[in-house]
Amino acid sequence: MIQVALCPSEIRRISATDLSGVTAVVFDILRATSSIITGLASGVEMIFPVGTVEAARNLKVNDADLLLAGERGGLPLQGFDLGNSPEEFEKIKGRRVVLTTTNGTVAIESMKGASKVLIGSLLNMDAVADYLFRHRPKSLLLVCAGTGDEFSLEDAIGAGALVARLADDGLSDAAVFVRSLYERVGEDVEEWLRQTKNGKLLQQIGKDADIKRCAQVSVFDVVGCLKGESVVRLAG
């Protein structure tokens, strides 16, 4: 069965249930999960996703070698080493990073009760689909991180791209919806991302290049997985 949590209120509801038999794939296309996958593909050792700025700073206090990365309202956080642009995560090979973002890292944290938590983006779409095809989880939950408390179109496109690559047995209505959306988008992914609320914000704050990067499909053969408190690259 493939289910989809389309917005933060659904994530909160589902996270309160028993997720012990569930494989979750979290999408925050613009930009947290795209940055995480870019980092892992570029040799970042591990990334600690946390929900709050305070939690990020507390981890740094206990381990000075950690890099702090994150955003609020799309903008880098004062005193942090990095923002939330994929380009920044290409340049920190071998480092360990704490990341906090408005929605993406919150969504990842909320899925800690799942049997497995994978990081989804357009950038690693085929790799995630191949992993799921080989491991065939009985219950698959696609998590769309959203924007604030709202639905995000770009996350639904990402979820739909994954559904379109998987067997169509046991699709929830939401899974059918996101697949249909992705099929409607077709080859115009970047243009659709530019028209979203987050896409327009990124253009306003001078992060237009991030949209182009995040819209690339299957450029990394990387599967990111939450192991304990950190996201690491799965081998093989």
ZILIN-V265853 format. One record per pair of residues at least 12 apart in sequence whose ideal C-beta (glycine too) atoms are under 8 Angstrom apart, sorted by the first residue. I is the first residue (numbers start at 1). J is the second residue. D is the distance in Angstrom with one decimal. If there is no record, write none. Layout:
i:j:d
I:J:D
I:J:D
This chain:
i:j:d
1:138:7.4
1:139:5.6
1:140:7.0
1:170:4.2
1:171:8.0
1:172:7.0
2:140:4.8
2:141:8.0
2:142:6.9
2:163:6.2
2:166:6.8
2:170:6.3
2:171:5.3
2:172:6.4
2:175:4.5
3:139:7.6
3:140:7.2
3:141:5.1
3:142:7.2
3:172:4.7
3:174:6.7
3:175:6.7
4:141:7.4
4:142:4.6
4:143:7.9
4:144:6.8
4:156:7.8
4:159:5.5
4:163:7.8
4:172:6.4
4:174:3.8
4:175:5.2
4:177:7.6
4:178:5.6
5:141:6.5
5:142:7.2
5:143:4.9
5:144:6.2
5:174:7.9
6:144:5.3
6:146:7.9
6:151:5.6
6:156:6.5
6:174:5.7
6:178:7.8
7:144:6.7
7:146:4.8
7:149:7.3
7:150:6.5
7:151:4.4
7:152:7.9
8:103:6.8
8:106:7.8
8:107:7.6
8:145:7.5
8:146:4.6
8:148:7.5
8:149:5.1
8:150:7.6
9:149:6.6
11:107:5.7
11:110:5.4
11:143:5.9
11:145:7.6
11:146:7.5
12:110:7.0
14:141:6.9
15:110:4.2
15:111:6.7
15:113:6.8
18:113:7.5
19:111:6.9
19:113:4.2
19:114:4.2
19:115:7.3
19:141:7.5
20:113:6.9
20:114:7.7
20:115:5.9
21:115:6.0
21:138:6.6
21:139:5.5
22:114:4.7
22:115:6.1
22:137:7.6
22:139:4.7
22:140:7.4
22:141:5.2
23:114:6.6
23:115:6.3
23:116:4.6
23:117:7.9
23:118:6.9
23:132:7.4
23:135:7.7
23:137:3.8
23:139:6.9
23:140:5.4
23:141:7.1
24:111:4.3
24:114:4.2
24:116:7.2
24:117:5.0
24:118:7.0
24:140:7.9
24:141:4.6
24:142:7.7
24:143:5.6
25:117:7.9
25:118:4.6
25:119:7.6
25:120:4.2
25:128:6.3
25:132:7.8
25:140:7.2
25:141:7.4
25:142:5.2
25:143:6.7
25:159:7.8
25:162:6.5
26:104:7.2
26:107:5.1
26:108:5.1
26:111:6.2
26:117:6.6
26:118:7.3
26:119:6.1
26:120:6.1
26:143:4.5
26:145:6.5
27:120:4.6
27:121:6.8
27:142:6.8
27:143:6.6
27:144:5.6
27:145:6.3
27:155:4.5
27:158:4.1
27:159:5.6
28:101:7.0
28:103:5.9
28:104:3.0
28:107:6.5
28:145:3.8
28:155:6.4
29:121:6.2
29:122:6.2
29:152:7.6
29:154:4.2
29:155:5.5
29:157:7.0
29:158:4.7
29:193:7.1
29:214:5.6
30:152:7.6
30:154:5.2
30:193:6.5
30:196:7.0
30:198:4.2
30:199:6.4
30:202:6.5
30:210:7.2
30:211:6.9
30:214:5.6
31:84:5.2
31:85:6.8
31:86:6.5
31:101:7.8
31:104:7.7
31:198:8.0
31:202:7.8
31:210:5.7
31:214:5.8
32:49:7.7
32:84:6.3
32:99:6.8
32:101:4.4
32:103:7.3
32:104:2.6
32:105:6.0
32:108:7.9
32:145:7.0
33:104:5.7
33:119:5.0
33:120:6.0
33:121:4.6
33:145:7.6
33:224:7.9
34:86:5.4
34:121:4.4
34:122:7.2
34:123:5.7
34:213:7.0
34:214:4.2
35:69:7.7
35:84:5.6
35:85:6.7
35:86:4.9
35:88:7.4
35:89:4.8
35:99:7.4
36:49:7.5
36:89:7.4
36:99:7.0
36:119:5.2
36:121:7.7
36:224:5.7
36:231:5.8
37:119:6.0
37:121:4.8
37:123:5.0
37:124:4.8
37:220:5.8
37:222:5.7
37:224:5.7
38:86:4.0
38:87:7.9
38:89:4.6
38:90:5.9
38:123:6.6
38:213:7.5
38:220:7.3
39:89:3.6
39:90:7.6
39:92:6.8
39:97:6.6
40:222:5.2
40:224:5.2
40:231:7.3
40:232:7.4
40:233:4.3
41:123:7.7
41:124:7.7
41:220:4.1
41:222:4.6
41:233:7.8
42:89:6.4
42:90:4.6
42:91:7.6
42:92:7.5
42:93:5.7
43:93:3.5
43:94:5.9
44:89:6.4
44:92:5.8
44:93:6.7
44:94:7.5
44:95:6.0
44:96:7.6
44:97:6.1
45:94:6.0
45:95:6.4
45:96:5.1
45:232:7.7
46:96:5.2
46:97:7.6
46:230:4.1
46:231:6.6
46:232:5.0
47:96:7.6
47:97:4.8
47:98:7.7
47:99:5.4
47:224:8.0
47:230:6.3
47:231:4.6
48:66:7.5
48:96:7.3
48:97:7.0
48:98:4.6
48:99:6.9
48:229:5.7
48:230:4.9
48:231:7.7
49:99:5.4
49:100:7.5
49:104:7.4
49:105:3.8
49:108:4.4
49:109:6.3
49:226:7.7
49:230:8.0
49:231:6.2
50:98:6.2
50:99:7.2
50:100:5.0
50:105:5.9
50:109:6.9
51:100:6.6
51:105:5.9
51:106:4.5
51:109:5.1
52:100:6.3
53:70:6.9
53:72:7.4
53:77:6.2
53:100:5.8
55:100:6.9
56:68:5.6
56:70:6.2
56:80:7.8
56:98:4.6
56:99:7.6
56:100:4.5
59:98:4.9
60:98:6.5
63:96:7.8
65:95:8.0
65:96:6.8
66:96:5.5
66:97:6.9
66:98:5.3
67:81:4.4
67:82:6.2
67:92:6.2
67:95:5.4
67:96:7.1
67:97:4.7
67:98:7.1
68:80:4.2
68:81:5.1
68:82:7.1
68:97:7.7
68:98:5.5
69:81:6.4
69:82:3.7
69:83:6.8
69:84:6.6
69:88:7.2
69:89:7.6
69:97:5.3
69:98:6.8
69:99:4.7
69:100:7.8
70:82:7.7
70:83:7.3
70:84:6.2
70:98:7.8
70:99:5.8
70:100:4.0
70:101:5.7
70:105:7.8
71:83:5.5
71:84:4.1
71:101:5.6
71:102:6.8
72:102:5.9
73:102:7.1
73:201:7.8
74:198:7.5
74:201:5.2
74:202:6.3
74:205:5.4
74:207:6.9
75:205:6.4
77:100:7.6
82:97:7.2
84:99:7.4
84:101:5.6
85:207:6.4
85:209:7.9
85:210:5.2
86:123:7.9
86:210:6.3
86:213:4.7
86:214:6.6
87:209:6.9
87:210:7.3
87:213:6.8
96:230:7.6
102:147:7.5
102:148:7.0
103:145:4.2
103:146:5.4
103:147:6.2
103:148:7.2
103:152:7.8
104:145:4.8
106:145:7.3
107:143:5.4
107:145:4.0
107:146:7.6
108:226:6.4
108:231:7.4
110:143:7.8
111:141:7.8
111:143:6.2
111:226:7.5
112:226:7.1
114:141:7.1
115:137:7.9
116:137:7.3
116:225:6.6
116:226:7.8
117:225:6.7
117:226:3.8
118:131:7.2
118:223:6.3
118:224:6.7
118:225:5.6
118:226:7.8
119:223:7.8
119:224:3.5
119:225:7.2
119:226:7.6
119:231:5.8
120:142:7.3
120:158:6.0
120:159:7.5
120:162:6.3
121:158:6.5
121:214:7.1
122:157:7.8
122:158:5.7
122:161:6.3
122:189:6.7
122:214:6.6
122:215:6.4
122:216:6.5
122:217:5.0
122:218:7.6
123:213:7.9
123:214:7.2
123:216:5.8
123:217:7.5
123:218:7.3
123:219:5.5
123:220:5.1
124:218:7.0
124:220:4.8
124:221:7.4
124:222:5.0
124:223:6.7
124:224:7.4
125:158:7.7
125:161:5.2
125:162:6.4
125:165:6.9
125:217:5.7
125:218:4.8
126:165:7.1
126:218:4.0
126:221:7.6
127:218:7.2
127:220:6.8
127:221:5.0
127:222:5.8
127:223:5.2
128:162:6.3
128:223:6.0
129:162:6.0
129:165:3.8
129:166:6.2
131:223:4.9
131:234:7.3
132:162:7.8
132:166:6.3
133:166:7.1
140:166:7.9
142:159:4.2
142:162:6.3
142:163:7.2
142:175:7.2
142:178:7.3
144:156:5.6
144:158:7.6
144:159:5.6
144:178:7.9
147:197:5.8
147:198:5.8
150:197:7.6
152:196:6.7
152:197:7.1
152:198:6.3
153:181:7.9
153:192:7.1
153:195:7.9
153:196:4.7
153:197:7.8
154:192:7.5
154:193:5.2
154:196:4.9
154:198:6.3
154:199:7.0
154:214:7.9
156:177:7.7
156:178:4.8
156:181:5.6
157:178:7.5
157:181:6.1
157:182:5.6
157:185:5.6
157:189:6.8
157:192:6.4
157:193:7.5
159:175:7.8
159:178:4.4
160:177:7.9
160:178:3.6
160:179:4.9
160:180:7.3
160:181:4.8
160:182:3.0
160:183:7.4
160:185:7.7
161:182:4.9
161:217:7.1
163:175:5.1
163:178:5.8
163:179:4.1
163:182:7.3
164:179:5.1
164:182:5.3
164:183:6.6
189:215:4.7
189:217:6.6
190:211:6.5
190:212:6.1
190:215:3.8
193:211:5.3
193:214:6.7
193:215:5.1
194:211:5.7
199:211:5.5
